[in-house]
Amino acid sequence: MNLFTKHFAGQSIVSWALQIILIWIAWAVKSHQIPNNLTTIFGAGVVLLLIYISFSLDRRGNRHKG
């Protein structure tokens, strides 16, 4: 669990992992490994929302550290 609170370059490891997943989705659509349909778009949207939530939690955590 301590891995989730570790930061690298100002972001948590979870934020980095989610961003890498989003890049992988974009790359897979570009190379036609996965179809460009509503399921893929909604999946990418969910990943994007999770990234924003993780950024928000990172900012809130940094504010309390003072």
N, CA, C and O of each residue as an XYZ file, in Angstrom:
264
protein
N       0.807     -1.198      0.000
C       0.000      0.000      0.000
C       0.851      1.263      0.000
O       0.409      2.314     -0.464
N       2.054      1.162      0.512
C       2.924      2.328      0.561
C       3.300      2.799     -0.840
O       3.649      3.965     -1.027
N       3.233      1.910     -1.820
C       3.552      2.278     -3.197
C       2.584      3.329     -3.733
O       2.971      4.163     -4.551
N       1.336      3.297     -3.284
C       0.336      4.238     -3.776
C       0.572      5.654     -3.284
O       0.076      6.605     -3.889
N       1.317      5.815     -2.205
C       1.582      7.157     -1.684
C       2.948      7.676     -2.123
O       3.270      8.833     -1.854
N       3.743      6.873     -2.778
C       5.049      7.312     -3.272
C       4.868      8.279     -4.428
O       3.962      8.126     -5.247
N       5.739      9.275     -4.485
C       5.670     10.271     -5.551
C       6.935     10.220     -6.394
O       8.029      9.956     -5.894
N       6.761     10.476     -7.674
C       7.867     10.574     -8.608
C       7.581     11.775     -9.496
O       6.544     11.825    -10.156
N       8.469     12.720     -9.517
C       8.326     13.942    -10.324
C       7.029     14.676    -10.000
O       6.373     15.201    -10.900
N       6.657     14.717     -8.733
C       5.501     15.482     -8.300
C       4.170     14.785     -8.419
O       3.143     15.364     -8.066
N       4.154     13.536     -8.914
C       2.914     12.792     -9.070
C       3.052     11.436     -8.402
O       4.153     10.904     -8.259
N       1.911     10.885     -7.996
C       1.944      9.554     -7.404
C       2.196      8.510     -8.496
O       1.983      8.756     -9.683
N       2.649      7.360     -8.060
C       2.905      6.257     -8.989
C       1.603      5.845     -9.684
O       1.621      5.455    -10.852
N       0.480      5.930     -8.975
C      -0.816      5.588     -9.569
C      -1.130      6.528    -10.732
O      -1.610      6.085    -11.775
N      -0.862      7.820    -10.557
C      -1.108      8.784    -11.634
C      -0.268      8.453    -12.854
O      -0.754      8.505    -13.984
N       0.990      8.116    -12.625
C       1.857      7.743    -13.744
C       1.333      6.498    -14.451
O       1.306      6.443    -15.681
N       0.916      5.501    -13.674
C       0.422      4.261    -14.274
C      -0.825      4.520    -15.115
O      -0.959      3.981    -16.214
N      -1.731      5.338    -14.603
C      -2.943      5.653    -15.357
C      -2.618      6.407    -16.646
O      -3.253      6.173    -17.674
N      -1.647      7.297    -16.603
C      -1.257      8.028    -17.811
C      -0.639      7.094    -18.837
O      -0.864      7.251    -20.038
N       0.136      6.126    -18.374
C       0.726      5.146    -19.289
C      -0.362      4.287    -19.920
O      -0.277      3.949    -21.100
N      -1.390      3.931    -19.141
C      -2.520      3.164    -19.683
C      -3.236      3.974    -20.757
O      -3.602      3.427    -21.797
N      -3.442      5.265    -20.523
C      -4.105      6.112    -21.520
C      -3.274      6.220    -22.797
O      -3.824      6.189    -23.898
N      -1.971      6.345    -22.658
C      -1.088      6.384    -23.833
C      -1.157      5.063    -24.584
O      -1.179      5.047    -25.814
N      -1.190      3.945    -23.842
C      -1.277      2.635    -24.487
C      -2.585      2.502    -25.269
O      -2.591      1.979    -26.384
N      -3.690      2.973    -24.689
C      -4.979      2.909    -25.401
C      -4.898      3.698    -26.704
O      -5.320      3.211    -27.753
N      -4.358      4.913    -26.642
C      -4.240      5.738    -27.848
C      -3.352      5.058    -28.883
O      -3.674      5.057    -30.071
N      -2.249      4.485    -28.445
C      -1.330      3.811    -29.353
C      -1.989      2.575    -29.987
O      -1.832      2.325    -31.182
N      -2.730      1.808    -29.171
C      -3.388      0.601    -29.680
C      -4.478      0.947    -30.693
O      -4.671      0.214    -31.663
N      -5.185      2.043    -30.484
C      -6.191      2.468    -31.462
C      -5.504      2.904    -32.751
O      -5.963      2.571    -33.844
N      -4.412      3.644    -32.631
C      -3.690      4.123    -33.816
C      -3.150      2.970    -34.656
O      -3.183      3.020    -35.885
N      -2.650      1.922    -33.981
C      -2.069      0.795    -34.713
C      -3.097     -0.304    -35.012
O      -2.735     -1.395    -35.452
N      -4.383     -0.006    -34.769
C      -5.497     -0.907    -35.070
C      -5.453     -2.217    -34.282
O      -5.964     -3.237    -34.743
N      -4.841     -2.190    -33.090
C      -4.861     -3.369    -32.220
C      -6.189     -3.486    -31.488
O      -6.642     -4.590    -31.185
N      -6.813     -2.347    -31.205
C      -8.157     -2.342    -30.625
C      -9.023     -1.424    -31.486
O      -8.519     -0.467    -32.074
N     -10.319     -1.710    -31.562
C     -11.183     -0.910    -32.443
C     -11.455      0.473    -31.867
O     -11.452      0.679    -30.653
N     -11.688      1.402    -32.765
C     -12.054      2.760    -32.369
C     -13.580      2.825    -32.334
O     -14.220      3.214    -33.311
N     -14.154      2.435    -31.184
C     -15.606      2.436    -31.049
C     -15.987      3.084    -29.721
O     -15.128      3.575    -28.987
N     -17.285      3.078    -29.423
C     -17.752      3.737    -28.199
C     -17.190      3.095    -26.935
O     -16.923      3.793    -25.957
N     -17.009      1.784    -26.940
C     -16.449      1.109    -25.768
C     -15.042      1.618    -25.471
O     -14.700      1.885    -24.319
N     -14.243      1.748    -26.502
C     -12.884      2.257    -26.327
C     -12.896      3.707    -25.865
O     -12.116      4.095    -24.995
N     -13.773      4.495    -26.441
C     -13.855      5.915    -26.060
C     -14.305      6.055    -24.614
O     -13.744      6.856    -23.865
N     -15.322      5.276    -24.210
C     -15.775      5.333    -22.822
C     -14.691      4.831    -21.869
O     -14.511      5.386    -20.785
N     -13.974      3.788    -22.268
C     -12.873      3.276    -21.442
C     -11.786      4.318    -21.252
O     -11.278      4.500    -20.145
N     -11.429      5.006    -22.338
C     -10.428      6.070    -22.244
C     -10.951      7.218    -21.384
O     -10.185      7.842    -20.648
N     -12.246      7.498    -21.473
C     -12.841      8.543    -20.641
C     -12.771      8.194    -19.165
O     -12.485      9.056    -18.334
N     -13.029      6.933    -18.834
C     -12.938      6.496    -17.438
C     -11.505      6.626    -16.936
O     -11.275      7.093    -15.821
N     -10.546      6.216    -17.753
C      -9.142      6.352    -17.364
C      -8.795      7.823    -17.166
O      -8.081      8.170    -16.225
N      -9.291      8.683    -18.039
C      -9.037     10.119    -17.917
C      -9.621     10.672    -16.616
O      -8.965     11.455    -15.929
N     -10.841     10.273    -16.274
C     -11.435     10.708    -15.010
C     -10.628     10.208    -13.813
O     -10.447     10.940    -12.840
N     -10.147      8.979    -13.877
C      -9.321      8.453    -12.789
C      -8.014      9.226    -12.657
O      -7.512      9.410    -11.548
N      -7.463      9.679    -13.774
C      -6.250     10.496    -13.732
C      -6.533     11.806    -13.012
O      -5.766     12.216    -12.141
N      -7.634     12.468    -13.374
C      -7.982     13.727    -12.705
C      -8.240     13.527    -11.216
O      -7.849     14.366    -10.405
N      -8.890     12.430    -10.847
C      -9.123     12.138     -9.433
C      -7.806     11.915     -8.708
O      -7.620     12.399     -7.591
N      -6.897     11.189     -9.335
C      -5.607     10.950     -8.680
C      -4.813     12.245     -8.543
O      -4.115     12.435     -7.547
N      -4.909     13.145     -9.535
C      -4.256     14.452     -9.401
C      -4.851     15.231     -8.240
O      -4.128     15.872     -7.477
N      -6.167     15.175     -8.108
C      -6.840     15.882     -7.024
C      -6.406     15.329     -5.671
O      -6.142     16.094     -4.743
N      -6.331     14.017     -5.555
C      -5.899     13.413     -4.304
C      -4.438     13.734     -4.009
O      -4.064     13.931     -2.853
N      -3.610     13.787     -5.054
C      -2.203     14.170     -4.869
C      -2.096     15.587     -4.336
O      -1.318     15.854     -3.420
N      -2.875     16.492     -4.907
C      -2.828     17.888     -4.472
C      -3.322     18.019     -3.033
O      -2.735     18.750     -2.235
N      -4.399     17.309     -2.705
C      -4.934     17.356     -1.346
C      -3.918     16.791     -0.353
O      -3.755     17.326      0.743
N      -3.244     15.719     -0.734
C      -2.233     15.114      0.136
C      -1.045     16.036      0.341
O      -0.509     16.121      1.445
N      -0.627     16.728     -0.711
C       0.503     17.653     -0.599
C       0.149     18.876      0.235
O       1.012     19.438      0.908
N      -1.096     19.286      0.196
C      -1.530     20.455      0.970
C      -1.455     20.153      2.464
O      -1.104     21.034      3.249
N      -1.775     18.929      2.873
C      -1.751     18.576      4.281
C      -0.330     18.362      4.799
O      -0.087     18.480      6.000
N       0.611     18.048      3.906
C       1.996     17.849      4.327
C       2.658     19.160      4.706
O       3.609     19.190      5.486
N       2.135     20.252      4.138
C       2.580     21.573      4.489
C       3.879     21.926      3.986
O       4.355     23.035      4.229
